Amino acid sequence: MHVPDGFINAPTSAVTGVVAAGAIAVSLRGARRELDERTAPLAGLVAAFIFAVQMLNFPVAAGTSGHLLGGALAAILVGPYTGVLCVSVVLLMQGILFADGGLTALGVNITDMAIVTTVVAYALFRGLVKVLPRSRRSVTVASFVAALVSVPAAALAFTLIYWIGGTTDVSIGKVATAMIGVHVLIGIGEAAITALTVGAVIAVRPDLVYGARGLQQRLKLRVNGELVDAPGASDPEPTPAPVAARSHRKVWITGLVASLVLAGFVSFYASADPDGLEKVASDKGIDKKAEEHAAADSPLADYGVEDITNARVSGGLAGVIGVGVTVVAGSAVFWAVRRRRSDDASPSNTETTV
């Protein structure tokens, strides 16, 4: 759903740029409460993983494909504020290095793909977790539903932005119907990827999943055929992480290897059909004033390496470079804004009991 240059007029693009800048500023402050020395590297990995999986377009209808947006996945794994930053880092790398998503439309893309998806998904996720049984399976189910809804929500947000500042005279009703319709289908793929990923991480390291923090399970006893709280279970302890994977370094290495394989090898087999926005834009004529990307002459434009003629090698190497650059850039940002241990011990954060 990367919006290119020329789809949205300059005033609207400028306004969304201000919105995006404000949201990033707020998220930088909020991420400080979500990140520490242990979780900051994981956030950089999440950004790299989203970059990798976004290269894997999957077919959703005749002649149309979709790809992960990632807002729901990032928010649930590392927190909503950090999630906004994760997707924003990905969009920035894609726009500058790979000519994917217009540079003048960067504010539109961050507002739509980073802010809307993260806010909608995490708000719905938290609501579902509160009403569902307090279990790991509930976190996975809530992840699926939240991710599913976040994609058509982003499609609706784009439609509203286009209604305000679109550069072509097209019926907004037709745009809305087409955008939301195809992105409901894409949302199913988003939901499956998100739930599988969250489920995989929570199976080995639930303590590293932000959305599962505070997950508690009361100890139950069966009395006369009924389950009741066990004595002393009024203040249950959090479910501990499995002993099988105590080091978060193993999770980080496994995730990085998976990202490199997905971007460097599996991406070659991704669908070549246009994604949902590209298809709707072509069918409805909203791409008539699309402009050439400012970075069209980048050596990595269109996810290929310049002067390498073998498509498999060119695309795979571009994907590996993208994962590497994204994990470095993301990790640098998150490490810089993380909460340091000394902060927790500062006078303002210390309580004295008399």
N, C-alpha and C positions, 0 to 999 in steps of 0.2 A: 504494500500500500504506500510505497514511497512516492510522494508527490513531486513531479519534476518542475523545473522552472517554466513559467508561462501559464500554468493552470489557474493560479490565483493572482489577482492584481497586486500592485505594489503597496497600496495603503493597508490592505488586509494582511498581506505578508508581514508588513512592519508591525502591526498590532499583535499578530501571533508571535512575532519575534520578541516583543516586550513581555508577553505572557510567558513564553518559554524561559526567558532570562529570569523573570521573577520566580518561576517555579523551581528553576535550578538553584537559585540563591537560597530559597527556603529549604530545598532538599539537601543542600550542603550543610546547613545547620542541623536539620533533622537527622541526617545520616550519622552525625557525631554521636547521637544517642543509640544508634543501631549497631555501630561498628566498633570493634576493638582489635587488638593485635591478632586474635584468633580468626575473626570473621572477615577482616579487610581483604586478605588474599582470596577468600572464597568469593567475595563480591567481584573481584577482578576476573576470576574464573567464570562466574555467571555471565558477565558481559561477553567474554570470548565464546562461551558456549552458545549464547544467543546469536552472535555473529555467524557461527558455524552452521547452526540449524536453519538460519534464515536463507542459507544458500541451497537448502533442500526443498525446492518447490514440489508440491505434491498435487496430482490432478484432483479436481473437485467436480468438474462438469465438462461437457464436450468443449474442447478448445480453451479451457480455463484452468489455471492452477492457483495454488495459495501457498503461503509460507508462514512460519511462526512470526508473531509480532513480539511476544516475549514479556510484555508488561506484567501479566499475571504470574508467570514463572518467577521473574525477578522479585516481585513484591513478596511472594510467599516464601521464597528461599532466603532472602537477605533483608526484607523490610520494604515498606512502601517508599520511603524517602530515597533509600539506596537504590530501589528498583527504578525510580525515575532517572537517576544518574546512570545506571547500567545501560538502559535503552538509549539514553542521550549520547553516551560515549560511542555506542555501536553506530548510531545514525551519523554522528560526526565523522567517524572513520570511513563509513560507506560513502558519504558525500564528498569528502576531500580526496580520498585515495582511489575510490572505485567508480566515481561518477554515478552513484546510485542515490537518487533523491536530490533535487535541486538545491543549490547553495542559497539562493534567495528564498527558497521554500523550506529552509531548515527549521524556521520557527513553526511553520505549519506542521511539519513532520514530527517535531518534538511534542508539540501540543497534542497532536492526534495519536501518535503511536506510543509516546512515552507517558504523557500525563493522563490522558483519558483512559487508556487501557489499565494503567496501574491503579488509579483512583477507583475506577468502577470495579475492577477485579478484587482489590483488597477489601473494599467496603462490603462487597457481597460475600467474600470469603469469611470475614470476621463474623458477619451475621449468621452464616450457615454453621460455623464452628460453635457458636453459642447455643444453637438449638439442637444440633446433632449430638449423639452420644460422644462422650469425651474419649476418643480412641484415635489411633493412627489411621485407621481406615476412613474415619470421618474427615480427617485432614485431606486425604487423597480425593474423596468424593467432592468435598468443598472446592478443591483445586480444579477439578474437572468442570464443575458448574461455573465457577468464577471465570475461568479462561474462555469457556464457551460464550458467555455473555459479553465479555470484553471486546471481542472482535466486531460483532455487529454494532456495538456501542461506538467503536472507533469509526466504522463506516457511516454511522449517523452523524458523528461529529464532523467528518469530512464533508458530508452533504450540507450541513449547516454553514460551514466555512465557504463552501462553493456557492451556496445561495447568497451569501453576503458579498463575496468578492470574486466570483467566477468570471473568467475572461471571454466566455462564449454564451450566446443566448440559447440555452437549452432548458426544457421544462424540468424544474426541480423535482417534480413528482416522479418523472421517469427516472431521473438520476437516483433518487432515494430508493425507489422500488428495486432497481437493478443492483445498487450498491449493497443494500441490506440483505437482499435475497441471496446473492452469491457469497456474502461474507458470513451468513449463517452457516453455510456449508464449510467454509474455511474455518469457522469457529470450532467445528467438530474435530478437525485435525489439530487445531491449537489446543483444544481441551485434552485430547488423547496424549499429545506430546508432554503437556504440562503435568498431567496426572501421573504418567509413567515416570517422568523425571523426579517429581516430588516423592512419589512412592519409593523409588530406588534409593534416594538419599535418606529418607526417613527410616528405611529398613535397616540401615547400617549406622547412621549417625543422626538420630532425631534431634539431638542437642544443637546441631548445626542448621536446622530448619527454623527460620524466624517465626513462621506461622504456627509452629508446633511448640513454641516456648510456653511454659506454664501448663502444658498438657498434663493433666493429672487423672489418675484412675483410682476410684475408691475400691478397696478390698471388700468383696462380697462373700457372704456365707449363705448357704441354703438352709432355711429353717422351715420345717413343715411344708416343704415344697415351694417356698417363696424365697427370693433373693433379698437379703437385708444387709445393711452396712455392718461390717465387722466392728467389734469394740475397738475404740481408739482410731477409727478410720475417719473421724470427723475432720481431721487435718491431714489429708493424704499427701504423700510425698510424690514429687514428679517422677515419671517413669524414667529409669536410668537408661543411658545409652548402652547398647550391647558391648560386651567385652571384646568382640571380634575386631572392632576397628577403633581403637582408642586414639590413634593419631590422625588428626585432620590432614596431615601431609599426604597420607595415602589417598584420601578422598580427592585432594587437589591434583595429585599426579594422575589419578585415574580419570578425572574430569578433563584435564588438559589433553591427555592422550586421546580420549574419545572425541574431543573437539577437533583435534588435528586430523584424525581419521575421517571424521564426517566432512570437514571442509576440504581436505586434501585428496580424498578418494571417493567417498560416497556421493559427493556433490556432482560428480561427472554423470551420474545416473538420474539426476533430478529432472523433473518435467521441464520441457522447453516452452510450454504454452505460456502466454501472457498471464500475469496474476490478475486478481479480481479487479483492481483499479484500472490496470492497463486495458483489460477487456471491455469494461464499461466505458472507459474514455474513448476507445475506438468505435464501439457500437453506437454510442450516443453523441459522438462528435465534440466532446469537451476537450479534446486534445488538439484542436485546430490551431491554437496559438502556442503550443508547446515550443520551448526554446532549447537550443543545444546546450548541454551542460558545460559550465565554465571549466570543468576539469576533464573535458572529453579527451584531451590529449595526454592525460595521465598515463604513465607506463603500466598502471594496473586497471585502467578503465574497463568496465564491463567484465570484471573478474577474470581477467587474463593478463599474462605477462607479455609485455611488448617484445617483439622479435622472436618469440618462441612459437613456432608454427604448429607444433603438436598440441591439439586442443586439450587432450587429457593432461599432459604435463603442464601446459600453460594455466589451465583452470585450477589444477591441484596445487601448483606452486603459489598462485595468487591467494587461494584459500588458506594455505599454511601461513603465508605472510600476514594475511588479515587477522588470523587468530593470534599470531605472535604480537602484532602491533596493538591489538585490542586488549590483550591480557596485560601487556606492559603499561599502556596508557591508563586502563581502568585501575589496575593495582596501584599505580602511582597516585591517582586521585584519591582512592579509598584509604590508602595508607596515610596520606596527608591529613585527611579529615577525621580519622578514627579517634575514638575516645582512648586516651592513654591511662594507664593504671594510676599514675600520679594524680590525674584529674579526680579519680574517685576518692582519693585520700586528702584532697584539698579541703581547707576549712569550710568552704561553702557547701561541701557535700558530706560533711561529717556531722553526725548527730551525737549528742552527749546524753546519756541516761543517768538520771539522778536517783 
